[in-house]
Amino acid sequence: MLDLYKSKYDYVEHKYFSVFQVPLTTADNQKTTAQVGNVSLYVNMYHESDRCQEEIAKLNELSSKYSSNENTDKNKGLQIIGLPTTDILIANPSSNIAQEILKFKPNFLILKPLDCNGQEMGEIFKFLKRYSPLFSFDIGKSSRLQRHFYKFLCDRYGLLHKFYTPEVGYDVIEKDIQELLAEQFDHNEYDSIIDPPEDLF
């Protein structure tokens, strides 16, 4: 019998229609969710990666340029969320990974560490991977993340827009962010997404 935990693929079933519905836990154990109406960028990360400091510096630039607590400016409204992960090619993962990442002074939200693969996969990864190119409709499962600093970009309605491998440059990502920020958020449309009509199923 196939052991899914040891395979290259995982089941990623979840109950959410928008990423804004997925519960999150911050590095200091506060319960939260991504802010409705914002464009959101999710990044899986680990502090011992050679590129961690460089990546955080670039993410800080994006956050400073486009983040806002208000959605009144169409060029603002980006929320970046760092997802510390300990289950990718790490023999002895640190128990203080989030605190170690915070030493690089990110100006965006860092979550409590969570698995991005396997049976203990965090709900946020189930959602993001299910709607990314990692998911195969043929087998009904998602490929596993093999490295750090993959990125998932969601639109103002919490729907996955783009998935980026670590090689994709920030100039490409920034252009996609600008396009999503230019879109207007409609509360009625969002309500129809998170509460679809029963006959849809």
C-alpha positions as CSV (number, residue, x, y, z in Angstrom):
1,M,0.0,0.0,0.0
2,L,1.3,3.4,-1.0
3,D,2.5,5.5,2.0
4,L,1.4,9.0,1.1
5,Y,3.7,10.6,3.6
6,K,6.7,9.1,1.9
7,S,5.5,9.8,-1.6
8,K,6.1,12.9,-3.7
9,Y,2.4,13.8,-3.6
10,D,-0.1,14.8,-0.9
11,Y,-3.9,15.1,-0.6
12,V,-4.8,18.7,-0.1
13,E,-8.5,18.7,0.6
14,H,-9.8,21.7,2.5
15,K,-13.1,23.5,3.2
16,Y,-12.3,27.1,2.1
17,F,-13.4,29.2,-0.9
18,S,-11.0,32.1,-0.3
19,V,-7.6,32.4,1.4
20,F,-9.2,34.9,3.7
21,Q,-11.1,32.1,5.4
22,V,-8.0,30.1,6.3
23,P,-7.1,30.6,10.0
24,L,-3.5,31.6,10.7
25,T,-1.4,31.7,13.8
26,T,1.3,34.4,14.1
27,A,4.8,33.8,15.4
28,D,3.7,35.1,18.8
29,N,0.7,32.7,18.9
30,Q,-2.0,35.2,17.9
31,K,-4.9,33.9,15.9
32,T,-5.6,35.9,12.7
33,T,-6.5,35.7,9.0
34,A,-5.2,37.6,5.9
35,Q,-7.0,40.9,5.5
36,V,-10.0,40.8,3.2
37,G,-9.6,43.0,0.1
38,N,-5.9,42.9,0.1
39,V,-3.6,41.3,-2.5
40,S,-1.6,38.8,-0.5
41,L,1.8,37.1,-1.2
42,Y,2.7,34.0,0.7
43,V,6.3,32.8,1.0
44,N,7.6,29.6,2.5
45,M,11.0,30.3,4.2
46,Y,13.7,29.0,6.6
47,H,16.3,31.1,8.3
48,E,19.3,29.0,7.6
49,S,18.8,29.2,3.8
50,D,21.7,31.2,2.2
51,R,19.2,33.5,0.5
52,C,17.0,34.2,3.5
53,Q,18.4,37.7,4.3
54,E,18.4,38.6,0.6
55,E,14.8,37.5,0.1
56,I,13.6,39.3,3.2
57,A,15.2,42.5,2.1
58,K,13.4,42.3,-1.3
59,L,10.1,41.4,0.4
60,N,10.6,44.3,2.7
61,E,10.9,46.6,-0.3
62,L,7.6,45.3,-1.8
63,S,5.9,45.6,1.6
64,S,7.1,49.2,2.1
65,K,6.1,50.2,-1.4
66,Y,2.6,48.6,-1.6
67,S,1.3,47.7,1.8
68,S,-1.4,49.8,3.4
69,N,-3.9,49.4,6.3
70,E,-6.6,51.0,4.1
71,N,-7.9,49.9,0.7
72,T,-8.8,53.4,-0.5
73,D,-5.6,53.7,-2.6
74,K,-5.8,51.4,-5.6
75,N,-2.0,51.2,-5.7
76,K,-1.8,50.0,-2.1
77,G,-3.2,47.0,-0.3
78,L,-0.5,44.3,-0.4
79,Q,-0.1,41.9,2.5
80,I,3.0,39.7,2.6
81,I,2.9,36.7,4.9
82,G,6.0,34.6,5.7
83,L,5.4,30.9,6.2
84,P,8.3,29.3,8.2
85,T,8.6,25.7,7.2
86,T,10.8,23.0,8.8
87,D,10.0,19.9,6.7
88,I,12.1,20.6,3.6
89,L,15.5,18.9,3.5
90,I,16.3,19.8,7.1
91,A,17.7,17.0,9.3
92,N,17.5,18.9,12.6
93,P,15.2,21.9,12.2
94,S,15.4,24.7,14.7
95,S,12.6,24.9,17.3
96,N,12.9,28.7,17.1
97,I,12.7,29.2,13.4
98,A,10.2,32.1,13.5
99,Q,12.3,34.0,16.0
100,E,15.4,33.4,13.9
101,I,13.6,34.8,10.8
102,L,12.5,37.8,12.8
103,K,16.1,38.6,13.5
104,F,16.3,39.7,9.8
105,K,13.7,42.3,10.6
106,P,10.9,41.6,8.2
107,N,8.3,44.4,8.0
108,F,5.6,41.8,7.2
109,L,3.7,39.1,9.1
110,I,5.6,36.0,10.1
111,L,3.5,33.0,11.1
112,K,4.1,30.2,13.5
113,P,6.2,27.4,11.9
114,L,4.1,24.8,10.0
115,D,4.6,21.9,7.7
116,C,4.2,22.5,3.9
117,N,4.0,18.8,3.0
118,G,2.8,15.5,4.4
119,Q,0.1,14.5,6.9
120,E,0.7,17.5,9.2
121,M,0.5,20.0,6.4
122,G,-0.8,23.4,7.5
123,E,-4.3,24.5,6.2
124,I,-2.8,27.5,4.4
125,F,-0.6,25.2,2.3
126,K,-3.5,22.9,1.5
127,F,-5.4,25.9,0.1
128,L,-2.5,27.4,-1.8
129,K,-1.2,24.1,-3.3
130,R,-4.7,22.9,-4.3
131,Y,-5.1,25.9,-6.7
132,S,-1.5,26.0,-7.9
133,P,0.1,24.2,-10.8
134,L,1.4,21.8,-8.1
135,F,-2.0,20.1,-8.1
136,S,-2.7,17.3,-10.6
137,F,-6.3,16.7,-11.5
138,D,-5.3,13.3,-12.9
139,I,-4.2,11.9,-9.5
140,G,-6.1,14.3,-7.3
141,K,-3.0,15.2,-5.3
142,S,-0.4,18.0,-5.1
143,S,3.3,17.7,-5.6
144,R,5.4,18.5,-2.6
145,L,7.4,21.7,-2.1
146,Q,11.1,20.7,-2.4
147,R,12.8,24.1,-1.6
148,H,12.2,27.3,0.3
149,F,11.0,30.6,-1.1
150,Y,8.3,29.5,-3.3
151,K,5.7,32.2,-3.6
152,F,1.9,32.2,-4.0
153,L,0.1,35.4,-5.0
154,C,-3.6,35.8,-4.3
155,D,-5.9,38.5,-5.6
156,R,-8.2,40.9,-3.6
157,Y,-10.8,38.1,-3.3
158,G,-8.4,35.6,-1.8
159,L,-8.1,33.5,-5.0
160,L,-4.8,32.2,-6.1
161,H,-3.5,34.2,-9.1
162,K,0.1,33.0,-9.6
163,F,2.6,30.5,-8.3
164,Y,6.3,31.3,-8.5
165,T,9.3,29.0,-8.2
166,P,12.3,30.5,-6.3
167,E,14.0,31.4,-9.6
168,V,11.4,33.9,-10.6
169,G,12.6,37.4,-10.3
170,Y,11.0,40.1,-8.2
171,D,10.5,42.3,-11.2
172,V,8.1,39.8,-12.6
173,I,6.3,39.4,-9.2
174,E,6.0,43.1,-8.7
175,K,4.4,43.6,-12.1
176,D,1.8,41.0,-11.2
177,I,1.2,42.6,-7.9
178,Q,0.6,46.0,-9.6
179,E,-1.9,44.5,-11.9
180,L,-3.9,42.9,-9.0
181,L,-3.7,46.1,-7.0
182,A,-5.3,48.0,-9.9
183,E,-8.4,45.9,-9.6
184,Q,-11.3,47.2,-7.5
185,F,-12.6,45.1,-4.6
186,D,-16.4,44.3,-4.7
187,H,-17.9,43.1,-1.4
188,N,-20.9,41.6,-3.2
189,E,-18.6,39.5,-5.5
190,Y,-16.6,38.4,-2.5
191,D,-19.7,37.3,-0.6
192,S,-20.7,35.2,-3.6
193,I,-17.3,33.5,-3.6
194,I,-17.4,32.5,0.1
195,D,-21.1,31.6,0.0
196,P,-21.8,30.1,-3.4
197,P,-25.3,29.0,-4.3
198,E,-26.2,25.4,-3.4
199,D,-27.0,24.5,-7.0
200,L,-23.4,25.2,-7.9
201,F,-22.6,21.8,-6.4
